[in-house]
Amino acid sequence: MPGHADMTALADSPISTPILQFEQDYADLRRRTRITWLVGSAVFLALFTFSAWLGDFFKVTQITLPDGSRDWRWIIPAGIPRLGEFIAKTIPDLHWATFGADFAEWFWRWKVWAKLLVETILIAFMATVFGVIGGFLLSFPAARNLAPNKWVMWICRRYLEIARTVPDLVWALIFVFCFSVGPMAGVLAIGLHATGALGKLYSEVNENIDMRPLEGVKAAGGTWFDQIRYGAVPQVLPNIISYTLLRFEINVRSSSIIGYVGAGGLGQEIREALSLQEYTDLSALFLIIFVTVMVIDFASEKLRHRVIGLEKGPST
């Protein structure tokens, strides 16, 4: 074992000085990291607790007991059995011996639902088209590296923020007020919201492109539009197609609900079933929407992977 004199000599040697400095810096970094983690955890816990309090997670309410008496209970354990009760009401009464008749009674409005399902998909399709057009055109002036000037970028970004900040259900209420009930209000509402969402995604893709092709077009005398057409679009097109297919999946789900306020699609049937307490109709509609979204998600995923090159065949 080295003695005290040896350790002192080692500390004073020019070789050990950087090592000791590194260890000191590393210890300081770990101490600052622990302090930052503890402070961040405390802030997160405080915000979480405050949000839970505002959301009534700690609320105590009165409930009716099985014997008919009333008592105070914490709302979460008191409400979970109600969820099971609601789910039980939506389950149809199916028997193996009479399965065909029971299933036909469960989907007794299948012709109406099939028509509204087609309407729901078409609403999502048209809304996606409008959203792609608006988001694509505004994404280039909204990108920091492609905007012609800061004022154009500021205006485009604020418009996209407003379009996606207002929920599509609120847009639907506005357009129903303007154009009456029907699919048109749904298309405009989802399309406007999709414009804001896709414009944000597209602009982020634009900000990560290689600027050298655009500089080459500019050096050859090309205008700003030429730079976008020949320098930017070829680079971002695969990602744009991928985000578009993903947004179409989202719009199908949105169009299934947006009819609740009179904007067309299956949502109006959900509203009617809820108002009439036809719980088995609700489960049938949920099953239709689930299967439809699942099929569209699967097809979109396959197409998206093929577009971005994740499903290439074996090389020859």
C-alpha positions as CSV (number, residue, x, y, z in Angstrom):
1,M,0.0,0.0,0.0
2,P,1.4,3.4,-0.9
3,G,2.2,5.7,2.0
4,H,1.0,9.2,2.6
5,A,4.1,10.7,1.0
6,D,3.5,8.6,-2.1
7,M,-0.1,9.8,-2.3
8,T,1.0,13.4,-1.9
9,A,3.6,12.9,-4.6
10,L,0.9,11.3,-6.9
11,A,-1.5,14.2,-6.3
12,D,1.3,16.7,-7.1
13,S,2.4,14.9,-10.2
14,P,1.3,16.5,-13.6
15,I,-0.2,13.3,-14.7
16,S,-2.7,12.9,-11.8
17,T,-3.9,16.5,-11.9
18,P,-6.3,16.0,-14.9
19,I,-7.6,12.7,-13.3
20,L,-8.4,14.4,-10.0
21,Q,-10.0,17.2,-11.9
22,F,-12.1,14.8,-13.9
23,E,-13.3,13.0,-10.8
24,Q,-14.2,16.3,-9.1
25,D,-16.1,17.4,-12.1
26,Y,-17.9,14.1,-12.3
27,A,-18.8,14.2,-8.7
28,D,-20.2,17.8,-9.1
29,L,-22.2,16.7,-12.1
30,R,-23.7,13.8,-10.3
31,R,-24.6,16.0,-7.4
32,R,-26.3,18.6,-9.7
33,T,-28.1,15.7,-11.5
34,R,-29.5,14.3,-8.2
35,I,-30.6,17.8,-7.1
36,T,-32.3,18.4,-10.5
37,W,-34.0,15.0,-10.4
38,L,-35.3,15.6,-6.9
39,V,-36.6,19.1,-7.6
40,G,-38.2,17.9,-10.9
41,S,-39.8,14.9,-9.1
42,A,-41.2,17.2,-6.4
43,V,-42.6,19.7,-9.0
44,F,-44.1,16.8,-11.0
45,L,-45.7,15.3,-7.9
46,A,-47.1,18.7,-6.9
47,L,-48.5,19.4,-10.3
48,F,-50.0,15.8,-10.5
49,T,-51.6,16.1,-7.1
50,F,-53.0,19.5,-7.9
51,S,-54.4,18.3,-11.3
52,A,-55.9,15.3,-9.6
53,W,-57.6,17.5,-7.0
54,L,-59.0,19.7,-9.8
55,G,-60.2,16.6,-11.6
56,D,-62.2,15.5,-8.5
57,F,-60.0,12.4,-8.0
58,F,-60.2,13.0,-4.3
59,K,-63.9,13.8,-4.2
60,V,-66.2,12.2,-1.7
61,T,-69.8,11.7,-2.7
62,Q,-73.0,10.1,-1.5
63,I,-74.0,6.7,-3.0
64,T,-77.0,4.4,-2.6
65,L,-76.1,1.2,-0.9
66,P,-77.7,-2.2,-1.8
67,D,-80.0,-1.9,1.2
68,G,-81.3,1.5,0.0
69,S,-79.5,3.6,2.5
70,R,-77.2,6.5,1.6
71,D,-73.6,6.8,2.7
72,W,-70.5,8.8,1.8
73,R,-67.8,7.1,-0.3
74,W,-64.7,8.0,-2.2
75,I,-65.8,8.6,-5.8
76,I,-63.3,6.3,-7.5
77,P,-64.2,3.0,-5.8
78,A,-67.8,4.1,-5.8
79,G,-67.9,4.7,-9.5
80,I,-66.0,1.7,-10.8
81,P,-68.9,-0.7,-10.2
82,R,-71.1,1.7,-12.2
83,L,-68.7,1.2,-15.1
84,G,-69.2,-2.5,-14.9
85,E,-73.0,-2.0,-14.7
86,F,-72.9,0.1,-17.9
87,I,-70.8,-2.5,-19.8
88,A,-73.1,-5.2,-18.7
89,K,-76.1,-3.3,-20.1
90,T,-74.4,-3.1,-23.5
91,I,-73.8,-6.8,-23.8
92,P,-76.5,-8.4,-25.9
93,D,-78.3,-11.6,-24.9
94,L,-76.9,-14.2,-27.2
95,H,-77.6,-17.9,-27.1
96,W,-76.0,-20.6,-29.2
97,A,-79.2,-22.3,-30.1
98,T,-80.7,-19.1,-31.4
99,F,-77.5,-17.3,-32.3
100,G,-78.7,-16.2,-35.8
101,A,-81.9,-14.6,-34.6
102,D,-80.2,-13.0,-31.6
103,F,-77.4,-11.6,-33.7
104,A,-79.9,-10.3,-36.2
105,E,-81.8,-8.6,-33.4
106,W,-78.6,-7.1,-32.1
107,F,-77.8,-5.5,-35.5
108,W,-81.4,-4.8,-36.4
109,R,-80.6,-1.5,-38.0
110,W,-77.6,-2.7,-40.0
111,K,-78.9,-1.2,-43.3
112,V,-79.1,2.2,-41.7
113,W,-75.8,1.8,-40.0
114,A,-74.0,0.5,-43.1
115,K,-75.2,3.7,-45.0
116,L,-74.0,5.9,-42.2
117,L,-70.7,4.0,-42.0
118,V,-70.0,4.8,-45.7
119,E,-70.9,8.4,-45.0
120,T,-68.5,8.4,-42.0
121,I,-65.6,7.1,-44.1
122,L,-66.4,9.6,-46.9
123,I,-66.4,12.4,-44.4
124,A,-63.0,11.3,-43.2
125,F,-61.7,11.0,-46.8
126,M,-62.8,14.5,-47.9
127,A,-61.7,16.0,-44.6
128,T,-58.3,14.4,-45.1
129,V,-58.0,15.8,-48.7
130,F,-58.8,19.3,-47.5
131,G,-56.4,18.9,-44.6
132,V,-53.6,17.7,-46.8
133,I,-54.1,20.5,-49.3
134,G,-54.2,23.2,-46.6
135,G,-51.4,21.7,-44.5
136,F,-49.1,21.1,-47.4
137,L,-49.4,24.6,-48.9
138,L,-48.9,26.3,-45.5
139,S,-46.2,24.0,-44.2
140,F,-43.5,25.6,-46.4
141,P,-44.0,29.2,-45.5
142,A,-44.4,28.0,-41.9
143,A,-41.0,26.4,-41.8
144,R,-38.1,28.5,-40.4
145,N,-35.7,27.5,-43.1
146,L,-38.1,27.9,-46.0
147,A,-40.3,30.9,-45.1
148,P,-39.8,33.9,-47.5
149,N,-39.9,36.3,-44.5
150,K,-40.7,36.3,-40.8
151,W,-44.1,37.9,-41.2
152,V,-45.4,35.2,-43.6
153,M,-44.0,32.5,-41.2
154,W,-45.7,34.2,-38.2
155,I,-49.1,34.5,-39.9
156,C,-49.0,30.9,-41.2
157,R,-48.0,29.5,-37.9
158,R,-50.7,31.4,-36.0
159,Y,-53.3,30.2,-38.4
160,L,-52.2,26.6,-38.1
161,E,-52.2,26.9,-34.3
162,I,-55.7,28.3,-34.2
163,A,-56.9,25.5,-36.6
164,R,-55.6,22.7,-34.5
165,T,-56.1,24.3,-31.1
166,V,-59.9,24.5,-31.4
167,P,-61.3,20.9,-31.1
168,D,-62.9,19.5,-34.2
169,L,-66.1,19.0,-32.2
170,V,-66.2,22.8,-31.5
171,W,-65.6,23.5,-35.2
172,A,-68.5,21.1,-36.0
173,L,-70.8,23.1,-33.7
174,I,-69.8,26.3,-35.5
175,F,-70.3,24.9,-39.0
176,V,-73.6,23.2,-38.0
177,F,-74.8,26.7,-36.9
178,C,-73.6,28.1,-40.3
179,F,-74.6,25.4,-42.7
180,S,-77.2,23.3,-40.7
181,V,-76.8,19.7,-39.8
182,G,-75.3,17.2,-42.3
183,P,-72.0,15.8,-43.6
184,M,-70.8,19.1,-44.9
185,A,-70.3,20.5,-41.4
186,G,-68.4,17.4,-40.5
187,V,-66.1,17.6,-43.5
188,L,-65.3,21.3,-42.9
189,A,-64.7,20.8,-39.1
190,I,-62.4,17.8,-39.4
191,G,-60.7,19.3,-42.5
192,L,-59.9,22.5,-40.7
193,H,-58.6,20.7,-37.7
194,A,-56.6,18.4,-39.9
195,T,-55.1,21.4,-41.7
196,G,-53.6,22.7,-38.5
197,A,-52.3,19.3,-37.4
198,L,-50.8,18.3,-40.7
199,G,-49.4,21.7,-41.3
200,K,-47.5,21.4,-38.0
201,L,-46.2,17.9,-38.9
202,Y,-45.3,18.8,-42.4
203,S,-43.4,22.0,-41.4
204,E,-41.3,20.1,-38.9
205,V,-40.4,17.7,-41.7
206,N,-39.5,20.7,-43.9
207,E,-37.2,22.1,-41.2
208,N,-35.1,18.9,-41.3
209,I,-34.3,18.8,-45.0
210,D,-31.0,19.2,-46.7
211,M,-30.8,22.8,-48.0
212,R,-28.1,22.2,-50.6
213,P,-30.6,21.2,-53.4
214,L,-32.5,24.4,-52.7
215,E,-29.3,26.4,-52.9
216,G,-28.5,24.8,-56.2
217,V,-31.9,25.7,-57.6
218,K,-31.5,29.2,-56.4
219,A,-28.0,29.5,-57.9
220,A,-29.5,28.4,-61.2
221,G,-31.9,31.4,-61.1
222,G,-34.9,29.5,-59.7
223,T,-37.6,31.4,-57.7
224,W,-38.8,30.5,-54.2
225,F,-41.5,28.3,-55.7
226,D,-38.9,26.5,-57.9
227,Q,-36.8,25.9,-54.8
228,I,-39.8,24.3,-53.0
229,R,-40.9,22.3,-56.0
230,Y,-37.5,20.9,-57.1
231,G,-35.5,21.1,-53.9
232,A,-37.9,20.5,-50.9
233,V,-40.8,18.5,-52.1
234,P,-38.9,15.4,-53.4
235,Q,-37.2,15.2,-49.9
236,V,-40.3,15.4,-47.8
237,L,-42.8,13.5,-50.0
238,P,-42.4,10.0,-48.3
239,N,-42.9,11.6,-44.8
240,I,-45.9,13.6,-46.1
241,I,-47.5,10.4,-47.4
242,S,-46.9,8.6,-44.1
243,Y,-48.4,11.4,-42.0
244,T,-51.3,11.7,-44.4
245,L,-52.2,8.0,-44.0
246,L,-51.9,8.3,-40.2
247,R,-54.1,11.3,-40.2
248,F,-56.8,9.5,-42.3
249,E,-56.9,6.9,-39.5
250,I,-57.5,9.6,-36.9
251,N,-60.1,11.3,-39.1
252,V,-62.1,8.1,-39.4
253,R,-62.3,7.9,-35.6
254,S,-63.2,11.6,-35.4
255,S,-65.9,11.4,-38.0
256,S,-67.5,8.5,-36.1
257,I,-68.1,10.8,-33.1
258,I,-68.5,14.2,-34.7
259,G,-72.0,13.3,-35.9
260,Y,-73.0,13.5,-32.2
261,V,-73.6,17.3,-32.8
262,G,-75.4,16.7,-36.1
263,A,-72.4,16.7,-38.4
264,G,-73.3,13.4,-40.1
265,G,-72.0,9.9,-39.8
266,L,-72.5,7.2,-37.1
267,G,-72.3,9.8,-34.4
268,Q,-75.9,10.7,-34.7
269,E,-76.9,7.0,-34.1
270,I,-74.7,7.0,-31.0
271,R,-76.5,10.1,-29.7
272,E,-79.9,8.6,-30.5
273,A,-79.0,5.3,-28.8
274,L,-77.8,7.1,-25.7
275,S,-80.9,9.4,-25.5
276,L,-83.2,6.3,-25.8
277,Q,-81.0,4.2,-23.5
278,E,-80.6,1.5,-26.2
279,Y,-77.5,0.1,-24.7
280,T,-77.2,-2.9,-27.0
281,D,-77.4,-0.6,-30.0
282,L,-74.4,1.2,-28.5
283,S,-72.3,-2.0,-28.3
284,A,-73.2,-2.8,-31.9
285,L,-72.2,0.7,-33.1
286,F,-68.9,0.5,-31.1
287,L,-68.2,-2.9,-32.7
288,I,-68.8,-1.6,-36.2
289,I,-66.5,1.4,-35.5
290,F,-63.8,-0.8,-33.9
291,V,-63.7,-3.3,-36.8
292,T,-63.7,-0.5,-39.4
293,V,-60.9,1.4,-37.7
294,M,-59.0,-1.8,-37.3
295,V,-59.2,-2.7,-41.0
296,I,-58.3,0.9,-42.0
297,D,-55.4,1.0,-39.5
298,F,-54.0,-2.3,-40.9
299,A,-54.3,-1.3,-44.5
300,S,-52.9,2.2,-43.9
301,E,-50.0,0.7,-41.9
302,K,-49.1,-1.7,-44.7
303,L,-49.3,1.1,-47.3
304,R,-47.3,3.5,-45.1
305,H,-44.6,0.9,-44.6
306,R,-44.4,0.2,-48.3
307,V,-44.2,3.9,-49.1
308,I,-41.3,4.6,-46.7
309,G,-39.5,1.4,-47.7
310,L,-40.0,-0.8,-44.6
311,E,-41.3,-3.7,-46.6
312,K,-38.9,-4.1,-49.4
313,G,-38.5,-7.4,-51.1
314,P,-35.3,-9.4,-51.1
315,S,-32.6,-7.8,-53.2
316,T,-31.6,-9.6,-56.3
